């Protein structure tokens, strides 16, 4: 499948189109950020060990 990139004439046009397309989502940006924060704070999740000295 071949896709073509959209070329915007101005930042305002880009912003308007992005806002229009984001309104179609079933979630809000606040919900997305809350989910990311919950994932980062889930210390019991598999693969999340203690930080080592290199991480600090």
C-alpha positions in Angstrom: 0.0 0.0 0.0 1.4 3.4 -0.9 0.7 6.4 1.3 1.3 10.0 0.5 2.3 12.6 3.1 0.1 15.5 3.7 1.8 18.9 3.1 0.4 21.8 5.1 0.6 25.4 3.9 0.9 26.8 7.4 1.2 25.7 11.0 -2.4 26.9 11.6 -3.6 24.5 8.9 -1.7 21.7 10.5 -3.0 22.5 14.0 -6.6 22.8 12.7 -6.4 19.3 11.0 -4.8 17.7 14.0 -7.4 19.1 16.4 -10.1 17.9 14.1 -8.7 14.4 13.9 -8.2 14.2 17.7 -11.8 15.0 18.3 -12.6 11.6 16.7 -10.7 9.8 19.4 -12.6 8.1 22.2 -10.2 9.4 24.8 -8.9 12.8 26.0 -5.3 13.9 26.4 -5.9 13.9 30.2 -6.9 10.2 30.0 -3.8 9.4 28.0 -1.5 11.2 30.4 -3.2 9.5 33.4 -2.6 6.1 31.8 1.0 6.9 31.2 1.5 8.0 34.7 -0.2 4.9 36.1 2.1 2.7 34.0 5.2 4.5 35.3 4.0 4.2 38.9 3.2 0.5 38.6 6.2 -0.9 40.5 4.7 -4.4 40.7 4.6 -4.8 36.9 6.7 -7.6 35.5 10.1 -6.4 34.2 10.3 -3.5 36.6 13.1 -4.1 38.9 14.9 -1.8 41.3 16.9 0.9 39.6 20.6 0.5 39.4 23.2 3.1 39.9 23.3 3.9 36.2 19.6 5.0 36.2 20.1 7.6 38.9 
